[in-house]
Amino acid sequence: LLIRYATNTLQPTGSRGVNSLVEFLASGGIREIPAQEGALFDDSYSPGRYERRRVRSDQPRDCIVEVHQRGFLGADGIPLQRAIVSVSDGQG
């Protein structure tokens, strides 16, 4: 719960503070779920790790248009927070 509050509070202020927090969490075994703008979203990703929102965009179909919330996995691989991403429908 603390991870959620910390990352979601820092995310709007810029990546510098969030990246420092992510590095600190990684030292404790907590990993970030990979989600980058411009990358292709794979439908085989576990719904426990990602929440996908389809949006109208000029980007190719299934391209991640925006990352709304970064996601994290515990040391045991169980999601602590899902990544929330907007994915292009390719019909912009």
Helices and strands as residue ranges (DSSP letters): H 2-10, G 11-13, H 15-27, E 31-33, E 50-55, E 64-69, E 71-73, E 79-81, E 83-88
